[in-house]
Amino acid sequence: MIAAALTFAFACYGLALLFNLWRIIQGPTSADRILALDTMVINIIALLILYGILQGTAVYYEAAMLVAMVGFVSTVAYSRFVLRGDIIE
Amino acid sequence: MDMTFLAEALIALFLVISGIFGLVGSFGLVKLRETMQRLHAPTKATTLGVGGVLIASMLYFLLVKGSLSFHELLITLFLFLTAPIIAGFIGKTYMLRHITRDDLPASGREYGWALYDAAPGEAPEDTDKA
């Protein structure tokens, strides 16, 4: 039962990544693209944790934590760059 | 035997619910019309979806593997803390390019809007030069 639910969740998040990619390509404003990239990072965190459940190891939490931190910093840096024209003033 | 079935059903339920939430969040990103509307879908639904995945992972390692882990709570806390900050930054990014000062009402305070006016400590002439 868990295997079937895992397959369903993998399919959902894979499809979600495709939607995000469409918004990155299509997105009329830069705010849309930043938002889609941030959503992509969050979906990748979910995929990493699902893969950790599939493999039955706790190694992937560290990877998920690192991806979460790098994703947050990069989103803030991108927004700062658009807002102020510079990242560190 | 019955308890194992119950635990597996609970984990599978959380996995399915979180998958649907994640899909709805990203589908909203595609479907909604305005940028400010699009801001709502990923910041709420996708964050909830990841929270569901993390709860399922915690339950799986607790009930099936028999070991309690708190890493997931750390990731959940981090995501729930950063989601509103990111939403605020992206909203300001959109406002700077697409909403002018005249579209907004007066702030009703001594100081104006943070995005368009100088910070309270600074003199307006300094910020104009910089």
Backbone of each chain as ProteinMPNN parsed JSONL, in Angstrom:
{"seq_chain_A": "MIAAALTFAFACYGLALLFNLWRIIQGPTSADRILALDTMVINIIALLILYGILQGTAVYYEAAMLVAMVGFVSTVAYSRFVLRGDIIE", "coords_chain_A": {"N_chain_A": [[0.824, -1.207, 0.0], [1.921, 1.223, 0.814], [3.832, 1.475, -1.152], [2.306, 1.92, -3.482], [1.083, 4.362, -2.802], [3.363, 5.924, -2.604], [4.24, 5.902, -5.266], [2.125, 7.319, -6.417], [2.447, 9.819, -5.155], [4.99, 10.52, -6.093], [4.386, 10.801, -8.828], [2.593, 12.969, -8.706], [4.244, 15.079, -7.737], [6.168, 15.125, -9.733], [4.645, 15.943, -11.947], [3.914, 18.425, -10.96], [6.388, 19.712, -11.016], [6.708, 19.93, -13.772], [4.621, 21.745, -14.355], [5.645, 23.975, -13.018], [7.915, 24.457, -14.557], [6.728, 25.188, -16.947], [5.612, 27.619, -16.16], [7.926, 29.059, -15.637], [9.008, 29.305, -18.197], [6.909, 30.6, -19.531], [6.033, 32.729, -17.922], [5.053, 36.072, -17.57], [6.155, 38.201, -16.042], [9.122, 39.031, -14.087], [8.725, 38.459, -11.447], [6.961, 36.3, -11.509], [8.645, 34.328, -12.497], [10.571, 34.103, -10.49], [8.959, 33.192, -8.433], [8.084, 30.74, -9.496], [10.51, 29.363, -9.638], [11.118, 29.178, -6.911], [8.988, 27.605, -6.032], [9.611, 25.317, -7.418], [11.947, 24.519, -6.085], [10.835, 23.837, -3.602], [9.203, 21.705, -4.354], [11.174, 19.928, -5.159], [12.405, 19.395, -2.731], [10.345, 17.919, -1.522], [10.331, 15.712, -3.267], [12.865, 14.642, -2.742], [12.564, 13.795, -0.08], [10.564, 11.915, -0.388], [11.997, 10.063, -1.917], [13.816, 9.302, 0.016], [12.093, 7.917, 1.761], [11.403, 5.826, 0.061], [13.87, 4.513, -0.279], [14.409, 3.927, 2.329], [16.31, 5.085, 3.991], [17.913, 7.538, 6.142], [19.494, 9.414, 5.035], [18.807, 11.315, 3.184], [17.61, 13.488, 4.37], [19.485, 15.378, 5.143], [20.318, 16.267, 2.655], [17.88, 17.352, 1.778], [17.519, 19.391, 3.642], [19.736, 21.031, 3.058], [19.079, 21.77, 0.427], [16.753, 23.201, 0.949], [17.747, 25.405, 2.416], [19.589, 26.6, 0.582], [17.807, 27.164, -1.466], [16.103, 29.069, -0.265], [17.929, 31.194, 0.254], [18.779, 31.774, -2.35], [16.401, 32.591, -3.585], [15.793, 34.916, -2.118], [18.063, 36.401, -2.782], [17.749, 36.746, -5.54], [15.36, 38.257, -5.591], [16.227, 40.543, -4.204], [18.096, 41.44, -6.003], [16.509, 42.208, -8.174], [14.996, 44.164, -6.894], [16.801, 46.115, -5.804], [18.958, 46.283, -7.498], [21.32, 45.24, -6.727], [22.981, 42.801, -4.698], [24.354, 42.531, -2.218], [24.653, 45.303, -0.317]], "CA_chain_A": [[0.0, 0.0, 0.0], [2.807, 2.381, 0.86], [4.505, 1.591, -2.452], [1.379, 2.548, -4.429], [0.937, 5.774, -2.423], [4.616, 6.605, -2.968], [4.223, 6.112, -6.716], [1.174, 8.41, -6.676], [3.044, 11.097, -4.728], [6.055, 10.835, -7.054], [3.76, 11.284, -10.059], [2.048, 14.305, -8.434], [5.285, 16.1, -7.654], [6.779, 15.252, -11.052], [3.748, 16.775, -12.755], [4.017, 19.782, -10.412], [7.631, 20.296, -11.54], [6.456, 20.316, -15.168], [3.83, 22.982, -14.312], [6.537, 25.072, -12.65], [8.77, 24.738, -15.713], [5.899, 25.926, -17.908], [5.473, 29.001, -15.684], [9.215, 29.736, -15.802], [9.161, 29.66, -19.611], [5.805, 31.445, -19.976], [5.811, 33.816, -16.982], [5.263, 37.383, -18.18], [6.997, 39.094, -15.246], [10.215, 38.35, -13.395], [8.193, 37.946, -10.18], [6.429, 34.965, -11.798], [9.741, 33.369, -12.669], [11.163, 33.857, -9.172], [7.989, 32.373, -7.69], [8.097, 29.378, -10.041], [11.768, 28.733, -9.222], [11.008, 28.849, -5.492], [8.085, 26.451, -5.927], [10.379, 24.176, -7.914], [12.826, 24.085, -4.995], [10.027, 23.172, -2.57], [8.801, 20.4, -4.891], [12.347, 19.051, -5.163], [12.557, 18.932, -1.342], [9.369, 16.842, -1.319], [10.785, 14.533, -4.008], [14.009, 14.06, -2.018], [12.095, 13.083, 1.111], [9.878, 10.713, -0.882], [13.025, 9.11, -2.29], [14.337, 8.768, 1.265], [11.154, 6.894, 2.244], [11.506, 4.678, -0.843], [15.109, 3.8, -0.002], [14.442, 3.54, 3.735], [17.455, 5.643, 4.702], [17.729, 8.901, 6.647], [20.566, 10.246, 4.482], [18.318, 12.354, 2.293], [17.18, 14.684, 5.092], [20.541, 16.39, 5.063], [20.23, 16.849, 1.307], [16.675, 18.181, 1.714], [17.78, 20.597, 4.459], [20.637, 21.9, 2.293], [18.335, 22.332, -0.704], [15.832, 24.211, 1.487], [18.493, 26.626, 2.769], [20.106, 27.223, -0.636], [16.67, 27.703, -2.195], [15.656, 30.316, 0.375], [18.911, 32.262, 0.043], [18.82, 32.173, -3.753], [15.191, 33.354, -3.893], [15.948, 36.254, -1.553], [19.083, 37.114, -3.544], [17.155, 37.127, -6.823], [14.426, 39.361, -5.355], [17.007, 41.732, -3.865], [18.738, 41.931, -7.216], [15.51, 42.941, -8.959], [14.516, 45.321, -6.146], [17.795, 47.134, -5.519], [20.02, 46.288, -8.482], [22.538, 44.769, -6.082], [22.588, 41.801, -3.713], [24.903, 42.969, -0.927], [24.94, 46.739, -0.475]], "C_chain_A": [[0.861, 1.261, 0.0], [3.485, 2.584, -0.491], [3.601, 2.281, -3.466], [1.213, 4.03, -4.113], [2.189, 6.561, -2.774], [4.659, 6.887, -4.464], [3.302, 7.264, -7.082], [1.789, 9.764, -6.324], [4.175, 11.502, -5.659], [5.464, 11.416, -8.335], [3.236, 12.699, -9.868], [3.151, 15.347, -8.446], [6.052, 16.238, -8.966], [5.959, 16.136, -11.975], [3.818, 18.231, -12.288], [5.283, 20.46, -10.92], [7.449, 20.729, -12.996], [5.643, 21.608, -15.236], [4.731, 24.178, -13.996], [7.423, 25.474, -13.819], [8.002, 25.54, -16.755], [5.783, 27.384, -17.479], [6.797, 29.754, -15.808], [9.386, 30.172, -17.255], [8.161, 30.74, -19.983], [5.783, 32.787, -19.249], [6.059, 35.205, -17.521], [6.177, 38.294, -17.363], [8.104, 38.295, -14.559], [9.746, 37.816, -12.042], [7.617, 36.543, -10.361], [7.54, 33.938, -11.865], [10.403, 33.069, -11.331], [10.257, 32.936, -8.367], [8.01, 30.932, -8.176], [9.378, 28.653, -9.64], [11.701, 28.321, -7.757], [10.094, 27.648, -5.274], [8.779, 25.179, -6.391], [11.293, 23.62, -6.813], [12.027, 23.325, -3.934], [9.574, 21.802, -3.056], [9.963, 19.428, -4.899], [12.634, 18.546, -3.747], [11.607, 17.773, -1.074], [9.802, 15.567, -2.034], [11.94, 13.846, -3.297], [13.532, 13.26, -0.817], [11.332, 11.829, 0.713], [10.89, 9.644, -1.277], [13.675, 8.503, -1.054], [13.42, 7.701, 1.854], [11.283, 5.633, 1.395], [12.74, 3.843, -0.537], [15.201, 3.335, 1.447], [15.659, 4.032, 4.485], [17.151, 7.07, 5.135], [18.762, 9.854, 6.066], [20.004, 11.468, 3.763], [17.765, 13.572, 3.019], [18.204, 15.779, 5.026], [20.496, 17.071, 3.706], [19.028, 17.789, 1.219], [16.87, 19.485, 2.483], [18.669, 21.567, 3.692], [19.912, 22.549, 1.131], [17.391, 23.428, -0.218], [16.574, 25.512, 1.778], [18.997, 27.349, 1.524], [18.956, 27.849, -1.44], [16.185, 29.011, -1.606], [16.618, 31.455, 0.076], [18.906, 32.723, -1.408], [17.57, 32.961, -4.136], [15.301, 34.775, -3.365], [16.966, 37.055, -2.347], [18.523, 37.593, -4.882], [16.206, 38.317, -6.644], [15.176, 40.647, -5.026], [17.639, 42.329, -5.107], [17.744, 42.714, -8.071], [15.111, 44.222, -8.243], [15.549, 46.434, -6.1], [18.895, 47.216, -6.558], [21.336, 45.789, -7.94], [22.107, 43.768, -5.011], [23.069, 42.179, -2.322], [25.314, 44.42, -1.082], [25.986, 47.18, 0.537]], "O_chain_A": [[0.579, 2.229, -0.707], [3.692, 3.716, -0.926], [4.062, 3.131, -4.227], [1.201, 4.864, -5.018], [2.108, 7.717, -3.19], [5.062, 7.971, -4.887], [3.63, 8.086, -7.937], [1.675, 10.728, -7.081], [4.319, 12.68, -5.986], [5.974, 12.401, -8.868], [3.401, 13.545, -10.747], [3.016, 16.387, -9.091], [6.534, 17.323, -9.292], [6.502, 16.974, -12.695], [3.787, 19.154, -13.101], [5.264, 21.652, -11.224], [7.97, 21.765, -13.409], [5.925, 22.474, -16.064], [4.614, 25.241, -14.604], [7.662, 26.658, -14.057], [8.547, 26.455, -17.372], [5.845, 28.286, -18.315], [6.797, 30.959, -16.059], [9.854, 31.28, -17.52], [8.512, 31.696, -20.675], [5.55, 33.835, -19.851], [7.189, 35.507, -17.905], [6.911, 39.092, -17.946], [8.043, 37.07, -14.46], [10.296, 36.837, -11.538], [7.759, 35.693, -9.482], [7.406, 32.823, -11.36], [10.759, 31.923, -11.057], [10.727, 32.014, -7.701], [7.961, 30.003, -7.371], [9.344, 27.461, -9.335], [12.169, 27.242, -7.393], [10.376, 26.783, -4.445], [8.565, 24.102, -5.834], [11.396, 22.407, -6.633], [12.478, 22.298, -3.428], [9.555, 20.843, -2.284], [9.773, 18.234, -4.671], [13.059, 17.403, -3.572], [11.995, 16.767, -0.479], [9.666, 14.471, -1.491], [12.001, 12.617, -3.246], [14.036, 12.166, -0.559], [11.429, 10.799, 1.381], [10.682, 8.46, -1.012], [14.047, 7.329, -1.06], [13.894, 6.697, 2.386], [11.274, 4.518, 1.916], [12.677, 2.614, -0.534], [15.989, 2.442, 1.76], [16.016, 3.462, 5.516], [16.267, 7.729, 4.588], [18.899, 10.98, 6.542], [20.634, 12.524, 3.732], [17.475, 14.586, 2.384], [17.871, 16.954, 4.875], [20.618, 18.292, 3.608], [19.127, 18.882, 0.662], [16.444, 20.549, 2.035], [18.41, 22.77, 3.666], [20.097, 23.737, 0.866], [17.237, 24.458, -0.874], [16.097, 26.594, 1.434], [18.855, 28.566, 1.412], [19.109, 28.923, -2.021], [15.888, 29.956, -2.337], [16.199, 32.547, -0.307], [19.014, 33.919, -1.68], [17.656, 33.901, -4.926], [14.953, 35.731, -4.059], [16.775, 38.251, -2.571], [18.793, 38.717, -5.306], [16.232, 39.264, -7.429], [14.812, 41.72, -5.508], [17.715, 43.548, -5.26], [18.086, 43.757, -8.628], [14.908, 45.253, -8.884], [15.208, 47.593, -6.337], [19.704, 48.142, -6.508], [22.365, 45.897, -8.607], [21.004, 43.868, -4.475], [22.3, 42.154, -1.362], [26.203, 44.744, -1.869], [26.362, 48.352, 0.565]]}, "seq_chain_B": "MDMTFLAEALIALFLVISGIFGLVGSFGLVKLRETMQRLHAPTKATTLGVGGVLIASMLYFLLVKGSLSFHELLITLFLFLTAPIIAGFIGKTYMLRHITRDDLPASGREYGWALYDAAPGEAPEDTDKA", "coords_chain_B": {"N_chain_B": [[-0.537, -7.578, 13.398], [-2.84, -6.326, 12.491], [-2.351, -3.8, 13.445], [-0.122, -3.102, 11.958], [-1.228, -2.911, 9.425], [-2.925, -0.746, 9.86], [-1.085, 1.306, 10.422], [0.279, 1.433, 7.976], [-1.829, 2.211, 6.322], [-2.351, 4.762, 7.348], [0.056, 6.125, 6.775], [0.042, 5.932, 3.972], [-2.252, 7.409, 3.449], [-1.468, 10.007, 4.271], [0.58, 10.416, 2.406], [-0.843, 10.433, -0.046], [-2.598, 12.607, 0.327], [-0.751, 14.717, 0.622], [0.494, 14.625, -1.86], [-1.633, 15.425, -3.517], [-2.037, 18.023, -2.546], [0.416, 19.249, -3.232], [0.301, 19.068, -6.008], [-1.971, 20.637, -6.537], [-1.072, 23.138, -5.686], [0.971, 23.73, -7.576], [-0.511, 23.588, -9.897], [-2.23, 25.708, -9.566], [-0.388, 27.741, -9.893], [-0.078, 27.676, -12.62], [-2.674, 28.058, -13.577], [-4.017, 30.339, -12.482], [-4.79, 33.848, -13.11], [-3.654, 36.471, -12.626], [-0.513, 37.899, -11.504], [-0.326, 38.512, -8.777], [-2.399, 36.966, -7.808], [-1.398, 34.464, -8.404], [0.584, 34.251, -6.571], [-0.556, 33.198, -4.308], [-1.117, 30.411, -4.537], [1.311, 28.633, -4.608], [2.619, 29.409, -2.232], [0.99, 28.632, -0.151], [-0.479, 26.115, -0.628], [1.539, 24.381, -1.633], [3.439, 24.465, 0.4], [1.98, 23.29, 2.461], [1.682, 20.764, 1.304], [4.338, 19.779, 1.267], [4.684, 19.714, 4.015], [2.898, 17.614, 4.62], [4.21, 15.444, 3.354], [6.477, 15.339, 4.957], [5.378, 14.682, 7.451], [4.391, 12.153, 6.796], [6.806, 10.859, 6.303], [8.011, 10.965, 8.844], [6.171, 9.384, 10.298], [6.521, 6.977, 8.937], [9.198, 6.248, 9.536], [8.927, 6.052, 12.251], [6.855, 4.156, 12.781], [7.183, 1.972, 11.029], [9.961, 1.514, 10.627], [10.774, 1.84, 13.204], [12.247, 3.84, 14.501], [12.651, 6.982, 15.992], [12.674, 10.165, 14.506], [13.766, 13.543, 14.262], [14.489, 15.217, 12.257], [12.722, 15.932, 10.24], [10.917, 17.668, 11.397], [12.531, 19.867, 11.715], [13.007, 20.637, 9.048], [10.363, 21.213, 8.288], [9.783, 23.364, 10.016], [11.645, 25.232, 9.097], [10.743, 25.643, 6.439], [8.15, 26.634, 6.902], [8.763, 28.958, 8.195], [10.167, 30.419, 6.248], [8.477, 30.689, 4.046], [6.485, 32.898, 4.199], [8.276, 35.086, 4.159], [9.5, 34.892, 1.666], [7.223, 35.213, 0.061], [6.582, 37.879, 0.668], [8.842, 39.21, -0.36], [8.642, 38.593, -3.109], [6.215, 39.774, -3.724], [6.9, 42.484, -3.322], [8.787, 42.756, -5.339], [7.158, 42.503, -7.6], [5.483, 44.725, -7.224], [7.254, 46.876, -7.471], [7.815, 47.008, -10.198], [5.352, 47.121, -11.511], [3.335, 48.547, -10.211], [2.571, 51.828, -9.588], [3.464, 54.621, -7.495], [1.239, 56.254, -7.342], [-0.933, 54.599, -7.567], [-1.432, 53.617, -5.099], [-3.03, 54.108, -1.905], [-2.605, 56.777, 0.551], [-0.207, 56.232, 3.147], [-1.0, 56.876, 5.67], [0.532, 57.422, 7.84], [3.347, 58.998, 9.454], [5.488, 58.462, 7.844], [6.101, 57.34, 4.442], [5.442, 54.753, 1.957], [7.417, 51.816, 2.206], [8.603, 50.816, -0.046], [8.766, 52.851, -1.946], [9.571, 55.217, -0.76], [12.011, 57.046, 1.24], [13.857, 55.543, 3.946], [12.952, 55.937, 7.445], [15.148, 56.967, 8.99], [16.816, 58.178, 7.177], [17.793, 61.03, 5.237], [15.854, 62.402, 2.59], [17.32, 63.547, 0.457], [19.788, 62.288, 0.406], [19.194, 59.682, -0.406], [18.306, 60.116, -2.952], [20.589, 60.895, -4.293], [22.147, 58.591, -4.127]], "CA_chain_B": [[-0.857, -7.604, 11.973], [-3.832, -5.288, 12.249], [-1.706, -2.51, 13.699], [0.753, -2.805, 10.821], [-2.096, -2.447, 8.339], [-3.408, 0.592, 10.224], [0.03, 2.242, 10.252], [0.535, 1.616, 6.543], [-2.933, 2.995, 5.759], [-2.168, 6.158, 7.762], [1.17, 6.694, 6.002], [-0.397, 6.071, 2.582], [-3.205, 8.52, 3.4], [-0.708, 11.264, 4.297], [1.295, 10.571, 1.136], [-1.778, 10.801, -1.117], [-3.075, 13.972, 0.585], [0.311, 15.678, 0.344], [0.677, 14.683, -3.304], [-2.698, 16.246, -4.099], [-1.781, 19.433, -2.196], [1.52, 19.752, -4.05], [-0.17, 19.214, -7.392], [-2.885, 21.787, -6.593], [-0.26, 24.351, -5.578], [1.648, 24.038, -8.833], [-1.529, 23.807, -10.923], [-2.663, 27.088, -9.38], [0.639, 28.604, -10.488], [-0.305, 27.728, -14.064], [-4.04, 28.388, -13.966], [-4.515, 31.66, -12.068], [-4.576, 34.815, -14.174], [-2.79, 37.6, -12.284], [0.684, 37.51, -10.746], [-0.598, 38.566, -7.348], [-3.211, 35.783, -7.485], [-0.532, 33.29, -8.493], [1.413, 34.203, -5.367], [-1.226, 32.474, -3.226], [-1.153, 28.955, -4.671], [2.481, 27.89, -4.15], [3.073, 29.695, -0.873], [0.168, 27.944, 0.854], [-0.783, 24.703, -0.9], [2.747, 23.579, -1.768], [4.053, 24.335, 1.716], [1.206, 22.255, 3.173], [1.992, 19.474, 0.71], [5.632, 19.329, 1.792], [4.441, 19.35, 5.411], [2.301, 16.277, 4.635], [5.263, 14.471, 3.035], [7.377, 15.216, 6.117], [4.659, 13.917, 8.479], [4.379, 10.752, 6.354], [8.155, 10.317, 6.498], [8.188, 10.758, 10.283], [5.367, 8.215, 10.699], [7.112, 5.781, 8.353], [10.383, 5.839, 10.291], [8.534, 5.713, 13.63], [5.971, 2.987, 12.893], [7.658, 0.832, 10.249], [11.38, 1.267, 10.917], [10.942, 1.783, 14.652], [13.195, 4.822, 15.039], [12.065, 8.326, 15.999], [13.613, 11.153, 13.968], [13.248, 14.908, 14.35], [14.969, 16.03, 11.139], [11.609, 16.422, 9.447], [10.356, 18.851, 12.069], [13.443, 20.971, 11.419], [12.736, 21.101, 7.68], [9.034, 21.831, 8.298], [9.896, 24.67, 10.676], [12.367, 26.132, 8.195], [9.885, 26.001, 5.302], [7.033, 27.459, 7.354], [9.289, 30.283, 8.528], [10.657, 31.166, 5.096], [7.448, 30.908, 3.012], [5.957, 34.275, 4.159], [9.324, 36.047, 3.792], [9.642, 34.811, 0.214], [6.03, 35.817, -0.544], [6.716, 39.319, 0.794], [9.858, 39.698, -1.296], [8.165, 38.506, -4.493], [5.211, 40.812, -3.864], [7.577, 43.771, -3.5], [9.388, 42.748, -6.671], [6.099, 42.795, -8.577], [5.004, 46.101, -7.028], [8.239, 47.847, -7.955], [7.796, 47.117, -11.649], [4.032, 47.211, -12.143], [2.403, 49.405, -9.48], [3.233, 53.091, -9.3], [3.153, 55.248, -6.22], [-0.086, 56.899, -7.385], [-1.988, 53.589, -7.465], [-1.623, 53.236, -3.706], [-3.511, 55.182, -1.027], [-1.593, 57.269, 1.478], [0.065, 55.227, 4.184], [-1.682, 57.28, 6.894], [1.52, 57.599, 8.913], [4.3, 60.071, 9.218], [6.367, 58.038, 6.756], [5.397, 56.759, 3.317], [5.613, 53.326, 1.687], [8.82, 51.419, 2.304], [9.153, 50.488, -1.361], [8.964, 54.018, -2.797], [10.081, 56.374, -0.039], [13.232, 56.82, 1.998], [13.678, 55.001, 5.28], [12.765, 57.018, 8.406], [16.379, 57.556, 9.482], [17.621, 58.818, 6.149], [17.261, 62.223, 4.592], [15.484, 62.055, 1.215], [18.313, 63.984, -0.529], [20.852, 61.287, 0.329], [18.781, 58.503, -1.175], [18.199, 60.492, -4.354], [21.924, 60.891, -4.889], [22.635, 57.217, -4.212]], "C_chain_B": [[-1.823, -6.47, 11.638], [-3.213, -3.906, 12.432], [-0.793, -2.11, 12.548], [-0.065, -2.271, 9.649], [-2.567, -1.02, 8.592], [-2.317, 1.632, 9.993], [0.287, 2.502, 8.777], [-0.562, 2.447, 5.898], [-2.781, 4.469, 6.105], [-1.07, 6.825, 6.942], [0.745, 6.922, 4.548], [-1.372, 7.231, 2.43], [-2.469, 9.862, 3.382], [0.021, 11.492, 2.979], [0.356, 11.029, 0.026], [-2.253, 12.237, -0.934], [-1.995, 14.989, 0.221], [0.592, 15.764, -1.151], [-0.368, 15.558, -3.969], [-2.465, 17.726, -3.791], [-0.665, 20.023, -3.049], [1.101, 19.99, -5.482], [-1.083, 20.427, -7.526], [-2.106, 23.097, -6.529], [0.381, 24.72, -6.903], [0.656, 24.236, -9.972], [-2.091, 25.221, -10.809], [-1.681, 28.076, -9.974], [0.441, 28.734, -11.99], [-1.656, 28.357, -14.382], [-4.44, 29.827, -13.64], [-4.031, 32.747, -13.017], [-3.556, 35.891, -13.832], [-1.599, 37.128, -11.446], [0.41, 37.494, -9.246], [-1.527, 37.434, -6.903], [-2.344, 34.539, -7.447], [0.328, 33.131, -7.262], [0.78, 33.321, -4.287], [-1.028, 30.972, -3.317], [0.105, 28.268, -4.142], [2.845, 28.157, -2.697], [2.232, 28.964, 0.165], [0.032, 26.457, 0.568], [0.489, 23.863, -0.961], [3.456, 23.408, -0.428], [3.324, 23.291, 2.558], [1.519, 20.868, 2.632], [3.311, 18.917, 1.218], [5.498, 18.954, 3.272], [3.837, 17.959, 5.529], [3.316, 15.193, 4.34], [6.158, 14.242, 4.26], [6.696, 14.459, 7.249], [4.635, 12.437, 8.11], [5.735, 10.104, 6.585], [8.429, 10.034, 7.974], [7.448, 9.51, 10.756], [5.981, 6.927, 10.172], [8.309, 5.311, 9.182], [10.033, 5.476, 11.726], [7.811, 4.368, 13.69], [6.506, 1.763, 12.157], [9.102, 0.486, 10.597], [11.667, 1.229, 12.415], [11.974, 2.736, 15.21], [12.583, 6.212, 14.914], [13.09, 9.318, 15.469], [12.947, 12.524, 13.965], [13.729, 15.795, 13.214], [13.814, 16.682, 10.4], [10.992, 17.667, 10.067], [11.21, 20.072, 11.783], [13.157, 21.541, 10.031], [11.379, 21.798, 7.621], [9.088, 23.226, 8.891], [10.562, 25.674, 9.748], [11.472, 26.585, 7.044], [8.75, 26.919, 5.741], [7.501, 28.848, 7.77], [9.626, 31.08, 7.278], [9.567, 31.465, 4.07], [6.876, 32.331, 3.04], [6.994, 35.316, 3.785], [9.478, 36.088, 2.276], [8.445, 35.469, -0.469], [6.108, 37.333, -0.472], [7.703, 39.887, -0.203], [9.34, 39.677, -2.727], [7.069, 39.534, -4.733], [5.826, 42.181, -4.069], [8.22, 43.871, -4.867], [8.359, 43.086, -7.738], [5.655, 44.245, -8.471], [5.957, 47.119, -7.627], [8.12, 48.065, -9.454], [6.427, 47.506, -12.195], [3.043, 48.106, -11.42], [3.143, 50.697, -9.151], [2.769, 53.623, -7.956], [1.713, 55.772, -6.193], [-1.22, 55.882, -7.275], [-2.326, 53.273, -6.018], [-2.232, 54.396, -2.917], [-2.373, 55.671, -0.128], [-1.424, 56.275, 2.618], [-0.608, 55.588, 5.504], [-0.765, 57.439, 8.073], [2.41, 58.78, 8.563], [5.208, 59.755, 8.032], [5.567, 57.348, 5.671], [5.631, 55.268, 3.194], [7.09, 52.976, 1.647], [9.433, 51.217, 0.924], [9.518, 51.736, -2.151], [9.664, 55.168, -2.088], [11.33, 55.994, 0.747], [12.893, 56.234, 3.365], [13.612, 56.13, 6.295], [14.051, 57.69, 8.855], [17.109, 58.4, 8.469], [16.955, 60.109, 5.67], [16.969, 61.886, 3.135], [16.534, 62.451, 0.193], [19.394, 62.926, -0.713], [20.453, 60.127, -0.562], [18.631, 58.845, -2.654], [19.557, 60.44, -5.043], [22.411, 59.46, -5.101], [21.772, 56.428, -5.185]], "O_chain_B": [[-1.656, -5.757, 10.649], [-3.504, -2.972, 11.686], [-0.695, -0.933, 12.201], [0.331, -1.322, 8.972], [-2.608, -0.193, 7.682], [-2.576, 2.703, 9.443], [0.49, 3.645, 8.367], [-0.29, 3.284, 5.037], [-3.046, 5.335, 5.271], [-1.237, 7.949, 6.47], [1.045, 7.962, 3.961], [-1.344, 7.95, 1.432], [-2.793, 10.745, 2.588], [0.081, 12.618, 2.486], [0.708, 11.91, -0.758], [-2.311, 13.004, -1.895], [-2.283, 16.005, -0.413], [0.893, 16.842, -1.665], [-0.055, 16.339, -4.869], [-2.665, 18.583, -4.651], [-0.773, 21.15, -3.532], [1.49, 20.981, -6.1], [-0.993, 21.167, -8.506], [-2.435, 24.054, -7.23], [0.345, 25.879, -7.315], [0.942, 24.971, -10.917], [-2.392, 25.86, -11.817], [-2.074, 29.119, -10.497], [0.751, 29.773, -12.574], [-1.776, 29.108, -15.35], [-5.129, 30.469, -14.433], [-2.99, 32.598, -13.657], [-2.686, 36.2, -14.646], [-1.664, 36.101, -10.77], [0.848, 36.591, -8.532], [-1.458, 36.989, -5.757], [-2.513, 33.672, -6.589], [0.758, 32.025, -6.933], [1.487, 32.76, -3.449], [-0.795, 30.316, -2.301], [-0.013, 27.387, -3.291], [3.32, 27.262, -1.998], [2.718, 28.7, 1.265], [0.38, 25.626, 1.407], [0.531, 22.761, -0.414], [4.008, 22.345, -0.144], [3.949, 22.51, 3.275], [1.614, 19.906, 3.395], [3.406, 17.738, 1.56], [6.119, 17.995, 3.732], [4.206, 17.198, 6.423], [3.309, 14.142, 4.981], [6.545, 13.113, 4.561], [7.345, 13.675, 7.941], [4.826, 11.571, 8.963], [5.819, 8.951, 7.007], [9.003, 9.001, 8.32], [7.988, 8.69, 11.499], [5.973, 5.904, 10.857], [8.427, 4.126, 9.494], [10.74, 4.692, 12.359], [8.114, 3.536, 14.545], [6.306, 0.635, 12.608], [9.433, -0.676, 10.832], [12.669, 0.661, 12.849], [12.529, 2.485, 16.279], [12.061, 6.577, 13.86], [14.238, 9.326, 15.914], [11.751, 12.659, 13.706], [13.427, 16.988, 13.189], [13.904, 17.836, 9.982], [10.596, 18.598, 9.366], [10.693, 21.178, 11.627], [13.074, 22.756, 9.85], [11.244, 22.845, 6.988], [8.511, 24.164, 8.341], [10.115, 26.814, 9.62], [11.44, 27.769, 6.709], [8.419, 27.875, 5.04], [6.733, 29.808, 7.707], [9.401, 32.29, 7.24], [9.711, 32.407, 3.29], [6.783, 32.943, 1.976], [6.658, 36.325, 3.165], [9.574, 37.158, 1.675], [8.607, 36.192, -1.452], [5.747, 38.016, -1.43], [7.446, 40.92, -0.822], [9.564, 40.623, -3.483], [6.989, 40.11, -5.818], [5.344, 42.962, -4.89], [8.207, 44.932, -5.49], [8.635, 43.85, -8.663], [5.469, 44.922, -9.482], [5.527, 48.109, -8.22], [8.303, 49.184, -9.934], [6.345, 48.156, -13.237], [1.986, 48.403, -11.976], [4.199, 50.677, -8.52], [1.806, 53.131, -7.368], [1.051, 55.739, -5.156], [-2.345, 56.246, -6.931], [-3.39, 52.721, -5.735], [-1.969, 55.555, -3.234], [-1.312, 55.05, -0.059], [-2.361, 55.576, 3.002], [-0.778, 54.728, 6.368], [-1.232, 57.579, 9.203], [2.249, 59.447, 7.541], [5.642, 60.652, 7.309], [4.482, 56.828, 5.93], [5.969, 54.593, 4.166], [7.91, 53.732, 1.125], [10.633, 51.418, 0.737], [10.462, 51.713, -2.94], [10.286, 56.008, -2.739], [11.667, 54.82, 0.904], [11.786, 56.408, 3.873], [14.167, 57.199, 6.041], [14.044, 58.899, 9.085], [17.929, 59.243, 8.833], [15.733, 60.253, 5.696], [17.742, 61.166, 2.503], [16.658, 61.791, -0.838], [19.861, 62.686, -1.826], [21.247, 59.642, -1.368], [18.804, 57.982, -3.514], [19.681, 60.015, -6.192], [23.015, 59.151, -6.128], [22.016, 55.241, -5.403]]}, "name": "protein", "num_of_chains": 2, "seq": "MIAAALTFAFACYGLALLFNLWRIIQGPTSADRILALDTMVINIIALLILYGILQGTAVYYEAAMLVAMVGFVSTVAYSRFVLRGDIIEMDMTFLAEALIALFLVISGIFGLVGSFGLVKLRETMQRLHAPTKATTLGVGGVLIASMLYFLLVKGSLSFHELLITLFLFLTAPIIAGFIGKTYMLRHITRDDLPASGREYGWALYDAAPGEAPEDTDKA"}
